[in-house]
């Protein structure tokens, strides 16, 4: 197990690397409490639009608009540690991650082995909500080999202090929501507009895109020989690459993205 996943002191250093850059947290409404670094690292680029700052106005079909509303409803659901379904989802994530290890409880030191910041994962969801747990579950169920490869850092030359898997996953969810302009009534950036077209054809498009983004982030991490202090930059580069791929003319569904193949390496 990598040190970043085992020692709370190192995890706290990883967390604090964002607070060293206060300008990155300006105008970030999603920041809550002691886990404010989740999502805060993306605030600087929230209003940037891919393609020379242009806005795109597209008349979505009724079905596309319904698909967008359904996704936005998912995004609006907070994680509730008192909700039985949310508790069961957490337990399911543990079982998929460590099938041969019995979970002692929803509050346990064991969660640190998955890359949560403390003994209670519920505190880490404040930055994004239940959808980030749904994304992790989808990844584990749909692409289990890729999920475990990233969870256990099985490929490449790894850093001494690695990114914490679960908390990084929450950041990936938040990054996608901002990148696709999903907090707006309708996306006006080209990647967001193109994504809603794909979502209208595939209700799992956001979840699949999440898996691609996570795999891309890990690939960028390895290519940049990154360590925990470089996490902000790795996510920034990942976002730029995703924006480019979502803006390609020959991409009509999520599986057309060049980075989709990363899930099978």
N, C-alpha and C positions, 0 to 999 in steps of 0.2 A: 504494500500500500504506500502511495507517495506521501511525503511529509505534509503537503498542503491539505491532505485529507485527514491527517491524524492529529495534528497539533493545533489547538485552538489559537495559540499565539500567532502562528503563521497565518491562519485564516483571518485573524484580525488585521494583520499587516496587509493582506490582500484587499480587505474591505477598505482600509484607510487610504489606499492608493488613490481613490477617487476624491476623498476629502482634501487631498493636497492640492486639488485643482478647483477652487471654488467657482471659477467662471463657467465650469461645465454644468453646474447645478442651477443655473439661472432659468427661471420660468419653467420649472419641471413640476407639474402638478402631481405626478404619480409618486413622488417621494414621500414616504411615510416613516416616521419614527426612526429607530436605530438601524433599520435596514435601508436607509435612504439612498445608499449607493445603487440599489437595484433600479435600473432605468435612468438614473441621473446622468450616466455617462453619455447618453444619446441626446441630451437636451440641446447641445450646441448645433446639431444638424437637423433638428426637428422640422424646421421650416424650409430646408433646402429642397429644391425640386430638380430631379435629374433631367438634364437637357437644357443647359443655359438658363435655368431658373424659370422656364416656361410652365404655365398652368395649362392643363388639358381639360376641356369640358366635353363630356361624352354622354349621350343620351342612352342610359342603360335600359334594357328591356325590363318589363315587369318581373320576369323570373330572376334576372340578375339583381334587381333591387331587393327582391325578397331574400335572395341568398346573402346579400350584403347585410340586411337587417338581422337575419338569423345569426350571422357571425358576430355582429356588433352586440347582440344580446348575450352571446357566450362571453364576449370580452367584458361585459358589464357585471358578470357574476363574481363577487368576492369569494375568497376561500373562507369557509366557516368551519372551524375546528370542532364545533358542536354538532354539525350536520352529519348524520350517519352515512349518507352517500359519499361525502367528502372524506370521512374517515376510512371508509372501505376502499376508496380510490387510492389513498395513501398506502394502505396495507397491500393492495394489489401491486402498486409500484415496487414495494419492497420485495414481494414474492417473485416478481419478474426479474428483479435485479439480482437478488441473492436467493435462488430457489432452494438451496440446501441449508440456509441459515434461518432459524426461527426468530421472528421479531419479538422482542421482549415487551414492547409497548409503543404507543404513539408518541410518548415522550421517553427518549432513550438515547444514550451515547452512541448507539449503533448507527443513528442517522448520519453521523459525521463521516462514516465510511462511504456514504453515497455523495458526500460533498455538500451537505447542509451546514449552515454556520454554527448551529447549536444543537441542543437535545430535542428541540421542538420545531419541526419543519414549518409549522403554521406561521411562525414569525417571519419566515422568508417570503411567503406568498403575498405579503402586504404590498409589494411593489407591482404586482401584475394581476393576481387573482387566480381563480380556479382554472382558467383556460391554460395556464402554464403547466399545471399538473396534468390536464388532459393531453397536452402536447407530449409530455414525457411518457405518459402511458401509451399513446399512439405509437411513438417511436419504439418503445420496448416491445409492443405487440406486433407491429407491422414489419419492422426491420431489426429483429432481435440480435442478429450477428453484428450489425453496425452499432447498435446501441451498446452492447457489451464491449465492443472494441474501443469505443470512446470512454465508457465508464471506467474500464480497467486500464486505459492508456496502453493498449496492446501493440500499437504500431509506431514506428518512427523513433527517433532519438529524443527522449522526453527530458524535460527540464527537471532540475532537482526539486523546485517548488512549482507544482502543477496547478492549473486552475481547478477549483472545486466543481465537480461535474454538475450537481443538481442546481446550484446557484447560477452557474453559467447558463444552464438551460432556461432559467427564468429570464435572464437577460436576453437570450435569443428571442424568446416570445415577445418581450417588450420591444426589442429592436424591430421586429417584423411589423408590429402594430403601428409603430411610428413611421417606419419606412413606407408602408402601404397607405398611410394617411387614413387609418381606420377609425380614428377618433373624430374625424369630420363626418358630416352628413353623407357626403360622397367624396371619394378620392379625386384629387385634381392633378396628381402627379402621374406621369406616364407609367411607371411600374405599377402604381395602384390601380389605374384604369385597366391596364392589361390583366392584372391579377383578378379583378372582379369578373372580367369576361371568362376567365378560366374557372372561377368559383361557380359561375352559373352552370357550367358543364360538369363540375365535380365538387360535390359538397365537402370532400375531404382535402381540397386543394390547400387550405391553410395548414393543416396538419402535416401534409406531405412536404410543403415548403419549409415548415419548421425542421423536419428531419434533414432536408437538404442543407439548410442554413447551419444547423449544428455540425454536420459533417464538414461543411466548408470552413466553418470557424476553426475546427480542429486541424484541418489541412493547412490553413493559413498559420495557425499556431506553430506547427512543425516547420513550415517553410521559412518562417521568420525567426526560428530558434528562440521562441518567446519564453519568458518566465512571467510570474504573476504580476509584476509591475508593468508588463506590456499588454495586459488584457484589454485595456481601453482601445489601444491602437489596433489590435487584432480584430476587435468587433467593428471598428470603423472601416477597416479594409474589407472585411466580410460584407458589410452593408453596401459598399460601393460596387463590389463585384456582383452582388445579387441584383442591384438596380440595373446594372448593365445587361445582365442576362434576361431580366424581365422586360427589357426594352428592345430586345432583338425581334426583327420582323418575322422570323421563321419559328418563333416560339408561340404555340397556340394552346398548349396545355402544360401543366407543371412538369410532366415527364419529359417534355422537350428541352428543358433547361440543361445546358451542358453539364452542370454540376450534379445532376441527378445520378450520374454514374458513380459518384463518390460513395453512395450508399451500398455499393456492391464490391468495393475494393477490399 
